[in-house]
Amino acid sequence: MSSVGLKLGGLAVAVVAVFGGAYAVGQLVGPVSRSPEPAGHQDMAEAHGGHDEAAVPKGLQVSQDGMTLEVLSTGLVAGQPADFAFRIVDTDGHAVTRYTETHDKLMHLVVARRDLSGFQHVHPAMTADGTWHVPLTFANAGDHRVFADYRRAGAAEGVTLGADVAVSGNYTPAPLPPPALTSAVGEYRVTLSGELTPGTTSKLTLTVDRNSVPVTDLQPYLAAYGHLVALRQGDLAYLHVHPGEGETRAGPSIVFYAEVPSAGTYRLYLDFKHGDVVRTAEFTVVAGEHGHE
């Protein structure tokens, strides 16, 4: 294999969503060098962590910027629906109640088991006391990580806080699927091309077809044609990126950009909507020399 990353189809692998020429850039962890960005898209980078070399990776902290993710739900059981509840509290223990929408929602909640299986991306509703609720079923037992991705009202940047939750039941470990160029989701196939290279802005193209026919009428979902979350194996460092504003095409190709400075194995989760149904395609990608012979 390549010494600089997993070669995928001779193109580059990466992580942001773009159709046409508009794009946004997200950062996953650590110091990176940055390619120039088009005017008007700096806010997306800032909203997802900016480019502070000293920044802690997204999703690894339960508290940041005077806010803490407080999970209220207990006694979670695999396979049983639950009203999952949590709050974001300030340093005085008071619930935060004022938020700014990002990508059509006030709160994005991402869930994955520690072995990167069981991915879910849902959108809770907040009650007047600042408690967020969402119907949630954890399919399998084991330790899970929940990520609250949001922006507090008046804040210049978004925040992603993470917390572990235990789900009881019979635990069966799930091995991480090997790297592959395609992901099947029912009748749909998503093809990945590119190269994930640490320390640079990388480009990823995801192409959607249905029964071998290119899909050219993807539907907007949360003001975008594609949403991508990346989690790093081991610590579950988090990246959530979306298409930029401007002229877009509804498929079949979706382009993402991301800065992933560390070598390692990542799981990518692409949400796309077609036929009024949101589907998720998943990929395992190896960046850099980690795990290469």
C-alpha positions in Angstrom: 0.0 0.0 0.0 1.0 3.6 -0.4 3.2 5.2 2.3 1.0 8.3 2.5 -2.4 6.9 2.7 -4.9 4.4 1.4 -5.2 4.8 -2.4 -8.8 4.7 -3.5 -9.5 4.7 -7.2 -6.4 6.8 -8.0 -8.1 9.9 -6.7 -7.9 11.5 -3.4 -9.9 10.3 -0.1 -11.2 12.8 2.3 -13.9 14.5 4.2 -16.7 18.0 3.4 -19.7 18.2 1.2 -19.6 20.1 -2.0 -21.6 20.1 -5.2 -20.3 22.3 -8.0 -17.7 24.6 -6.6 -18.9 25.5 -3.2 -17.4 23.8 -0.1 -16.8 23.8 3.6 -13.8 22.6 5.5 -13.8 20.7 8.9 -11.0 19.8 11.1 -10.7 16.5 13.0 -7.7 16.8 15.3 -4.4 18.5 16.0 -2.2 20.9 14.1 -2.5 20.9 10.3 -1.4 22.9 7.3 -4.3 24.4 5.5 -5.1 25.0 1.8 -6.6 28.3 0.9 -10.4 28.5 1.3 -12.8 30.4 -1.0 -14.3 33.6 0.5 -17.5 33.0 2.4 -16.7 29.6 3.8 -14.4 30.5 6.7 -17.4 30.4 9.0 -17.9 26.7 8.4 -14.4 25.9 9.4 -14.8 28.0 12.5 -18.1 26.5 13.4 -16.5 23.0 13.4 -13.4 23.8 15.4 -11.4 26.3 13.4 -7.7 25.8 13.0 -6.3 26.4 16.4 -3.2 24.2 16.6 -3.7 23.7 20.4 -7.3 22.7 20.1 -8.5 19.4 21.6 -10.1 17.1 19.1 -13.9 17.5 18.8 -16.0 15.1 20.9 -13.4 14.0 23.4 -14.5 16.3 26.2 -17.6 16.3 28.2 -17.0 20.0 29.1 -15.8 22.9 27.0 -16.1 26.7 27.0 -18.0 26.6 30.3 -20.6 24.1 29.1 -21.0 20.4 30.1 -23.0 17.6 28.5 -25.1 16.0 31.2 -26.8 12.7 30.3 -30.0 12.2 32.2 -31.1 8.8 30.9 -30.1 5.7 32.8 -30.9 2.0 32.6 -30.6 1.8 28.9 -31.2 -1.7 27.5 -30.3 -3.0 24.1 -33.2 -3.2 21.7 -35.6 -1.3 24.0 -36.9 2.1 22.8 -36.0 4.9 25.2 -36.7 8.6 25.7 -33.1 9.6 25.6 -32.7 12.9 27.6 -29.8 15.2 28.3 -28.9 18.8 29.0 -26.2 21.3 28.3 -25.4 23.1 31.6 -23.2 26.1 32.3 -20.7 26.5 35.1 -23.4 27.2 37.6 -25.3 24.0 36.7 -28.1 25.9 34.9 -29.4 24.4 31.6 -28.5 26.3 28.5 -31.7 27.2 26.7 -30.7 29.5 23.8 -29.1 28.1 20.7 -28.4 29.1 17.1 -29.5 26.7 14.3 -26.7 25.0 12.4 -27.8 23.1 9.3 -31.5 23.6 10.0 -31.4 22.2 13.5 -30.6 23.5 17.0 -29.0 20.2 18.1 -27.4 17.3 16.3 -26.9 14.1 18.3 -24.6 11.5 17.0 -24.4 8.0 18.6 -21.9 5.2 18.0 -20.8 2.2 19.9 -17.1 2.2 20.9 -16.3 -0.3 18.2 -17.8 2.2 15.7 -20.9 0.1 15.0 -24.5 1.3 15.7 -24.2 4.7 14.2 -27.2 7.1 14.5 -27.6 10.8 13.7 -30.8 12.2 15.2 -32.2 15.6 16.1 -33.6 16.0 19.7 -36.3 18.5 20.7 -35.8 20.8 23.7 -38.4 21.5 26.4 -38.7 24.8 28.1 -36.4 23.8 31.0 -33.5 23.1 28.6 -33.8 19.3 28.5 -33.3 17.7 25.2 -35.4 14.6 24.3 -35.2 12.1 21.4 -36.7 8.6 20.9 -33.6 6.4 20.7 -33.1 2.6 20.5 -29.6 1.2 21.0 -29.6 -2.0 18.9 -26.8 -3.7 20.7 -25.3 -3.8 24.2 -22.0 -2.2 25.1 -20.4 1.2 25.8 -21.6 3.9 23.4 -20.4 7.4 22.8 -23.0 10.2 22.3 -22.0 13.5 20.7 -23.9 16.7 21.1 -23.1 19.0 18.2 -24.5 22.5 18.5 -23.9 26.3 18.7 -24.9 28.3 21.7 -26.7 31.6 20.9 -24.2 34.4 20.6 -21.2 32.1 20.3 -18.8 32.5 17.4 -18.1 28.8 17.1 -20.0 25.5 17.4 -19.1 23.0 20.1 -19.2 19.2 20.1 -19.3 17.5 23.5 -19.1 13.8 24.1 -20.1 11.4 26.8 -20.1 7.6 27.3 -23.3 5.8 28.0 -23.7 2.1 29.0 -26.2 -0.1 27.3 -27.0 -3.4 29.0 -27.7 -6.7 27.3 -25.7 -9.5 25.7 -22.6 -8.0 24.3 -21.2 -9.2 21.0 -18.2 -7.4 19.6 -18.3 -6.3 16.0 -15.1 -6.2 14.1 -14.4 -3.1 12.1 -15.1 -3.8 8.4 -12.0 -3.6 6.2 -11.4 -0.7 3.9 -13.5 -0.8 0.7 -14.3 1.4 -2.2 -18.1 0.8 -2.1 -20.8 0.7 0.4 -24.2 -1.0 -0.3 -27.4 0.4 1.3 -30.2 -1.7 0.0 -30.6 -0.9 -3.7 -28.1 1.9 -3.5 -24.4 1.8 -3.9 -22.0 4.5 -2.8 -18.6 4.6 -4.3 -15.7 6.3 -2.6 -12.6 7.7 -4.4 -9.7 9.7 -3.0 -6.9 9.6 -0.6 -6.9 10.6 3.1 -3.6 12.2 3.8 -2.8 13.6 7.3 -1.6 17.2 7.5 -3.3 18.4 4.4 -6.7 19.4 3.1 -7.9 16.2 1.3 -10.7 15.7 -1.2 -13.2 12.9 -1.2 -15.8 12.1 -3.9 -18.8 9.9 -3.1 -20.9 8.8 -6.0 -24.4 7.4 -5.5 -26.2 5.0 -7.8 -29.3 2.9 -7.6 -29.3 -0.5 -9.3 -26.3 0.7 -11.2 -28.1 3.9 -12.5 -26.6 7.2 -11.3 -28.8 9.1 -8.9 -29.2 12.7 -10.1 -32.1 13.7 -7.9 -30.9 13.5 -4.4 -33.2 15.4 -2.0 -32.1 18.1 0.4 -31.7 16.9 3.9 -31.0 19.5 6.6 -30.3 22.1 3.9 -27.7 19.8 2.2 -27.4 16.9 -0.3 -25.0 15.0 1.9 -23.8 15.0 5.5 -20.6 13.3 6.6 -19.4 12.3 10.1 -16.0 10.8 10.7 -14.9 9.0 13.9 -11.3 7.9 14.6 -10.9 4.4 15.8 -9.7 4.2 19.4 -10.6 7.6 20.9 -13.5 8.4 18.6 -12.3 11.9 17.8 -15.2 13.5 15.8 -15.7 15.4 12.6 -19.0 16.6 11.2 -19.1 18.5 7.9 -21.6 19.6 5.3 -21.9 21.1 1.9 -21.1 24.8 1.5 -23.6 27.3 0.2 -24.0 28.2 -3.4 -24.9 26.4 -6.6 -25.2 22.7 -6.1 -26.0 19.5 -8.1 -28.3 16.8 -6.7 -25.8 14.0 -7.4 -24.7 11.6 -8.4 -21.3 12.9 -7.0 -20.9 14.5 -3.6 -17.5 16.1 -2.8 -16.1 16.6 0.7 -12.9 18.3 2.0 -11.3 17.8 5.4 -8.1 18.3 7.3 -7.2 15.0 9.1 -3.6 15.5 10.4 -3.2 12.2 12.2 -2.5 8.7 10.8 -5.0 6.1 11.8 -8.2 4.3 10.9 -11.4 6.2 10.5 -15.0 5.3 10.0 -17.0 7.5 7.6 -20.8 7.8 7.8 -22.5 9.5 4.8 -26.2 10.5 5.2 -28.1 11.1 2.0 -31.8 11.3 1.1 -33.6 9.9 -1.8 -37.2 8.7 -2.3 -38.0 10.5 1.0 -35.8 8.2 3.0 -32.5 9.1 4.7 -29.9 6.4 4.3 -26.4 6.0 5.7 -23.4 4.6 3.8 -20.4 3.6 5.9 -16.7 3.3 5.0 -13.5 2.3 6.7 -10.6 4.4 5.6 -6.9 4.2 6.7 -4.9 7.5 6.7 -1.2 7.7 6.5 1.2 4.8 7.4 -0.9 3.5 10.3 -1.6 -0.2 9.8 0.2 -0.4 6.5 2.8 -3.1 5.7 
